Amino acid sequence: MNSARRESLGYCAETCPEVDATFSDLLSDLRSLIAPCNEREVDALLEAACQRVKDKGTLLLRAALDSACDDKQDVEADRDELATEVRNLGEQVAALRSEIAQLERELEAVTA
């Protein structure tokens, strides 16, 4: 499991088990209304409907959330790299300012 998937699960747990349970509960509730000879057909229809719900809904939403988390992680890594670069440039600027100050003191000493 990649880090984007782990992060996405932190935002929203897996939903497919909940969808499965909902359809299973529905089938249990319908059993008393279904003629025994039709149980297999109804079970197959509900299983197909459950899979369509997952294919058109929960799986696509999970993939989008995984992708968003992956993009977020990329942006955070870029931000961290840029922060390091800014810090390094700040140190270079400070060093150059110190060098300029030293050169100005030397120039003043020579021209005085």
LUMVOMI-223796 format. One record per atom (N, C-alpha, C): x, y, z; residue in three letters. Coordinates in steps of 0.02 Angstrom, whole numbers, padded with zeros to 5 digits, always signed. Example, Ala and Ser with C-alpha at 12.3 -4.5 7.8 and 13.67 -1.06 7.14 Angstrom:
2
+00660-00284+00390Ala +00615-00225+00390Ala +00660-00165+00390Ala +00642-00112+00354Ser +00684-00053+00357Ser +00645+00002+00394Ser 
END
This chain:
112
+00043-00059+00000Met +00000+00000+00000Met +00045+00062+00000Met +00033+00106-00048Asn +00075+00166-00052Asn +00052+00219-00001Asn +00093+00269+00006Ser +00079+00320+00057Ser +00017+00361+00041Ser +00003+00372-00023Ala -00058+00409-00041Ala -00120+00369-00020Ala -00119+00304-00031Arg -00175+00262-00011Arg -00184+00264+00065Arg -00128+00259+00102Arg -00132+00261+00175Arg -00162+00328+00198Arg -00139+00382+00167Glu -00165+00447+00186Glu -00240+00453+00169Glu -00259+00428+00110Ser -00330+00433+00091Ser -00374+00393+00139Ser -00348+00337+00164Leu -00387+00297+00212Leu -00394+00334+00278Leu -00347+00380+00292Gly -00353+00422+00351Gly -00410+00472+00345Gly -00424+00493+00284Tyr -00479+00539+00272Tyr -00546+00502+00270Tyr -00545+00443+00239Cys -00608+00405+00231Cys -00589+00331+00226Cys -00617+00292+00272Ala -00603+00220+00272Ala -00631+00188+00208Ala -00610+00126+00196Glu -00637+00089+00138Glu -00713+00087+00142Glu -00745+00101+00087Thr -00818+00103+00085Thr -00848+00039+00056Thr -00810+00001+00017Cys -00837-00059-00014Cys -00865-00109+00037Cys -00832-00121+00092Pro -00862-00166+00142Pro -00930-00142+00167Pro -00937-00076+00174Glu -01002-00048+00196Glu -01055-00057+00142Glu -01035-00048+00079Val -01082-00058+00024Val -01102-00132+00022Val -01054-00177+00029Asp -01069-00249+00030Asp -01118-00265+00087Asp -01105-00238+00146Ala -01148-00251+00204Ala -01219-00224+00192Ala -01224-00166+00161Thr -01289-00136+00148Thr -01330-00180+00101Thr -01298-00204+00048Phe -01334-00247+00001Phe -01350-00315+00032Phe -01306-00339+00074Ser -01319-00402+00109Ser -01378-00395+00156Ser -01381-00338+00192Asp -01438-00324+00236Asp -01502-00319+00196Asp -01498-00287+00139Leu -01556-00280+00096Leu -01582-00348+00074Leu -01535-00392+00055Leu -01555-00459+00034Leu -01588-00496+00092Leu -01560-00489+00151Ser -01590-00521+00210Ser -01661-00495+00221Ser -01669-00429+00214Asp -01736-00400+00224Asp -01785-00423+00171Asp -01761-00436+00111Leu -01805-00456+00056Leu -01820-00531+00055Leu -01782-00570+00089Arg -01790-00644+00086Arg -01863-00665+00098Arg -01895-00633+00145Ser -01965-00654+00160Ser -02013-00636+00103Ser -01992-00591+00059Leu -02035-00570+00004Leu -02021-00608-00061Leu -01966-00646-00060Ile -01944-00679-00122Ile -01966-00752-00120Ile -01995-00775-00174Ala -02012-00846-00180Ala -01947-00885-00180Ala -01946-00942-00145Pro -01884-00982-00141Pro -01853-00997-00209Pro -01894-01005-00260Cys -01866-01021-00325Cys -01831-00961-00357Cys -01841-00901-00331Asn -01811-00841-00360Asn -01752-00814-00319Asn -01735-00847-00265Glu -01682-00821-00221Glu -01616-00812-00258Glu -01598-00861-00298Arg -01534-00855-00334Arg -01534-00796-00382Arg -01588-00788-00418Glu -01592-00733-00466Glu -01589-00665-00431Glu -01626-00659-00376Val -01626-00596-00339Val -01556-00584-00310Val -01526-00636-00283Asp -01458-00631-00256Asp -01409-00607-00310Asp -01414-00636-00369Ala -01370-00616-00425Ala -01383-00544-00446Ala -01447-00523-00448Leu -01464-00454-00466Leu -01436-00405-00415Leu -01444-00420-00351Leu -01419-00376-00299Leu -01343-00374-00299Leu -01311-00430-00312Glu -01238-00432-00315Glu -01214-00389-00374Glu -01248-00395-00431Ala -01230-00354-00489Ala -01241-00280-00475Ala -01296-00264-00441Ala -01310-00194-00424Ala -01258-00168-00376Ala -01239-00208-00328Cys -01187-00189-00280Cys -01122-00174-00317Cys -01103-00217-00364Gln -01041-00207-00402Gln -01045-00144-00444Gln -01103-00130-00474Arg -01111-00068-00513Arg -01104-00006-00469Arg -01133-00009-00409Val -01126+00047-00362Val -01051+00059-00346Val -01015+00004-00334Lys -00944+00011-00319Lys -00905+00037-00380Lys -00920+00008-00438Asp -00883+00027-00499Asp -00896+00100-00518Asp -00957+00123-00510Lys -00975+00191-00532Lys -00970+00242-00476Lys -00960+00219-00415Gly -00959+00265-00359Gly -00898+00258-00314Gly -00901+00211-00270Thr -00850+00208-00217Thr -00780+00196-00244Thr -00772+00154-00294Leu -00705+00141-00320Leu -00677+00203-00356Leu -00720+00238-00393Leu -00697+00299-00427Leu -00680+00354-00376Leu -00722+00360-00324Leu -00708+00410-00272Leu -00643+00393-00235Leu -00631+00329-00221Arg -00569+00310-00187Arg -00509+00326-00231Arg -00514+00310-00295Ala -00459+00325-00342Ala -00446+00400-00344Ala -00499+00441-00345Ala -00491+00513-00346Ala -00459+00538-00281Ala -00480+00510-00224Leu -00451+00530-00160Leu -00378+00509-00156Leu -00362+00449-00180Asp -00292+00427-00182Asp -00251+00475-00225Asp -00277+00494-00283Ser -00242+00539-00328Ser -00232+00607-00296Ser -00284+00632-00262Ala -00278+00697-00229Ala -00226+00695-00174Ala -00224+00640-00136Cys -00174+00633-00083Cys -00104+00628-00113Cys -00097+00594-00170Asp -00033+00589-00204Asp -00010+00658-00227Asp -00056+00696-00257Asp -00040+00764-00279Asp -00020+00807-00219Asp -00056+00801-00164Lys -00042+00840-00103Lys +00028+00824-00078Lys +00045+00760-00078Gln +00112+00740-00055Gln +00166+00768-00100Gln +00153+00768-00166Asp +00202+00797-00213Asp +00212+00872-00200Asp +00156+00907-00189Val +00160+00979-00176Val +00197+00992-00110Val +00184+00951-00060Glu +00218+00960+00004Glu +00294+00947-00003Glu +00312+00898-00043Ala +00383+00884-00055Ala +00415+00943-00092Ala +00380+00970-00142Asp +00406+01029-00179Asp +00414+01088-00131Asp +00363+01098-00088Arg +00366+01153-00040Arg +00427+01145+00006Arg +00439+01084+00030Asp +00495+01073+00074Asp +00562+01086+00039Asp +00566+01064-00025Glu +00627+01077-00064Glu +00638+01152-00073Glu +00584+01187-00089Leu +00589+01259-00099Leu +00607+01295-00034Leu +00580+01272+00022Ala +00597+01302+00086Ala +00671+01293+00101Ala +00698+01235+00085Thr +00770+01222+00095Thr +00811+01267+00049Thr +00788+01275-00013Glu +00823+01318-00061Glu +00822+01391-00037Glu +00765+01414-00012Val +00760+01482+00013Val +00806+01492+00073Val +00808+01443+00118Arg +00852+01446+00176Arg +00925+01450+00154Arg +00944+01409+00105Asn +01013+01410+00080Asn +01029+01477+00047Asn +00982+01504+00008Leu +00994+01568-00023Leu +01000+01623+00029Leu +00960+01619+00081Gly +00964+01667+00136Gly +01033+01666+00169Gly +01059+01606+00178Glu +01126+01599+00207Glu +01179+01628+00160Glu +01170+01618+00094Gln +01217+01645+00046Gln +01214+01721+00046Gln +01154+01749+00050Val +01146+01822+00052Val +01181+01849+00115Val +01171+01817+00172Ala +01202+01840+00234Ala +01278+01837+00228Ala +01304+01784+00198Ala +01376+01778+00189Ala +01403+01833+00142Ala +01366+01847+00088Leu +01387+01899+00042Leu +01384+01968+00074Leu +01334+01980+00115Arg +01330+02044+00151Arg +01389+02052+00199Arg +01406+01998+00231Ser +01463+02000+00277Ser +01528+02013+00238Ser +01533+01981+00180Glu +01592+01991+00138Glu +01595+02063+00113Glu +01538+02091+00093Ile +01535+02161+00071Ile +01556+02208+00127Ile +01530+02195+00187Ala +01548+02237+00245Ala +01623+02233+00258Ala +01652+02174+00252Gln +01724+02166+00262Gln +01763+02204+00209Gln +01742+02199+00146Leu +01776+02234+00092Leu +01769+02310+00100Leu +01711+02333+00122Glu +01703+02405+00134Glu +01750+02429+00189Glu +01758+02388+00242Arg +01805+02407+00296Arg +01877+02409+00269Arg +01894+02360+00228Glu +01962+02359+00199Glu +01973+02419+00154Glu +01923+02435+00113Leu +01928+02492+00067Leu +01935+02558+00107Leu +01896+02563+00159Glu +01899+02623+00202Glu +01969+02630+00234Glu +01996+02572+00255Ala +02062+02574+00286Ala +02116+02595+00235Ala +02110+02573+00174Val +02159+02588+00122Val +02153+02661+00099Val +02092+02686+00095Thr +02081+02754+00069Thr +02085+02808+00123Thr +02088+02788+00185Ala +02089+02838+00240Ala +02158+02867+00251Ala 
END
